Amino acid sequence: MKLNNKILLSNLVLSVVIFVLTSIGMYYLVNDTVYDELDNHLLQHKIDIINQVQGDPASLKEIRKLGGLGSYEWVEINPYDGTVEPNTNSFATIDTVRSPDEASSESYRRLATTISVNDQYYNLNIYEEVAAWQNISMTILLSVLAGLLIWILLLYLLNQMVFDRILTPFYDTVDTLETISDPTDFDERFPDSSTDEIDVLNRALNTMMNEIRSSFEDQKKFIQNASHELLTPLSIIRQKAEKILSRSDQLDRQTLRSANEIQETAVRLSRLSNALLLISRVENKQYELDEQVDIAGVTEKVLEELNDFITLKNISLEKEFSEELSVQGNQELIHSAIYNIVQNAVKFSPEGASITITLNGGAENHEFKVIDEGPGIPEALNGSLFDRFKKGNGRSNELGKNNGTGLGLSLVKSICKLHGFGYRAENKEGAGAEITLRF
Amino acid sequence: MRALVVEDEPLLNEELEEQLLEEQFSVDCAETLQEGRDLVAGDEYDLVLLDLGLPDGNGLELLKMIKKYYDETVVVILTARGEIEDKVKGLELGSDDYLAKPFAMAELRARIHAVLRRRFKISDNEILIGKLLLNLNHMEVSYGGKPIDLTETEYKILRYLVLNKNKTITRIALAEHIWGSKIDDRFSLDFINSHMKNLRKKLSEAGAPELIETVYGVGYKLEAYETEQ
């Protein structure tokens, strides 16, 4: 869930809970006030009656006869029957009818008390209708609550707008973070913000990205320098071993074998360093990409270079070059990528198999595709075929026999990344692998 | 044999590459000093054609590097006409020859042959081993006057063994001299065997004795006795 939705929702839930609690509280408060007021009113009536009968005891009879004090109140005066303690006031809310001819009972507040007239006690019950008061209280309650509710909704809508505005820089940062695939390719800066926390976040991210970038670059530079520095000593070791080997008739078998192993290992190491050097040069973007490269021409050149192997393995080539295809990039690198792909296909093809090379220069898909009939891509390598130093687990011996550095396809990958080409490898149905470059 | 062309002018670079390919070299090309350094650092070349005015530095640096590590590499400097100072400096630093631009390809070929003769200590473009005659100029091989029809690869193998006669040449070195170092070595070694088989067959069909000796597990050697030369 998005952050601003989460805040809005929790705000809303909290508001509703507070609203409900307030409603309940308000209800009791208003009711309480209403009954207090009613009770005061009833007491006032009692005082009025006492004053009246004390001034004129004879009027008691009249009051009894008359009964009503107004349209919502009436009075009952009966001889004292002991149900009420003398000189106490007891209030109660009762449902009753004022006169027998009323259809339904209504809610009344009753004050049951006593008065004494000429030293004689009487029960005094004063009734007052609650309904009228309740109407007023409910109206007050409802209007207050309605106001609150409208306020809550308004606040929700306003908050939505305000949060959107306030959180925009935060979401910008999040969106930018999502698009980063390679920290070295990312050269934007997270902008300054007037919100402290976002400012802190963005500054921290900027620092982190710089750190990552520079350590990445350091690492790449290091690999580049290290592989470059290794080349010369390795080459010397190799030449010396070769010199020893060239006088093979003066050596015993043991020395010969050792020298041979030294030479082979040195060769392998220098191949490895060479490949690493090339990859890091590509990753460090040390190549100009401003040439128009004719893919068909490059492919033909590669095939010519590999012709020896294609012929000796009796591989039949099927070329489908539909249209002219020219892309912008670095000729040497593209040549290298295609060379590696085709070499792999030749390497893994069985004797007499066929390799299909398709070049599609149509309007939409500019593709270069190599399909072989070899064993295909091992399961364990699926998805990591283009990664450095990845060879099938357990199959490394089998593959290793004719696999060089294991860096060929990762070189293809970095060349493609530099040029912004797509690359894909998949197994064909039956047997064989299909490698596709999309320009 | 392996050659490196260091020349920043792409058209000339390509032309030189083609010329050397025609001479049955395996060729690597560099257009900058940096690329040249990378290549020289990792591989020993038989021949380097070196332009001095490179966009990212002076080719003389590369010359120093080559002469420091590989005393057998032949370096031919390509200079613009008139730059005597560079020419002199190059020769002092150990370059084997120089060519002033522009030059004819025929001149280049002749110079290359000359320095290679010096490099491999032969006096003629025709090398005779027993009755086997190998012509460096026309890429022809014959035995007892009868021409042997070799493929380009077979010719390259035989030429390399002949030029390095009496020395054991490892299979890796042989593979690199034919296909360069771009090719996967573990992959190419099998192919050396098949080519060698074909070459031996052709030689024996022409009536030649077993000239090429297999040094078990290491490589090959072409035996030539001084008396027969």
Interface residues (C-beta under 8 A of the other chain):
Chain A: H228 L231 T232 L234 S235 I236 R238 Q239 E242 L245 S246 R247 S248 D249 L256 R257 N260 Q263 E264 V267 R268 S270 R271 S273 N274 L277 L278 R281 Q286 E305 D308 F309 L312 S336 Y339 Q343 K347 G400 K401 N402 N403 G404 T405 G408
Chain B: Q34 R37 D38 A41 G42 D43 E44 Y69 Y70 T153 N164 K167 T168 I169 T170 I172 A173 I178 W179 S181 K182 I183 D184 D185 R186 F187 S188 D190 F191 S194 H195 V215 G217 V218 G219 K221
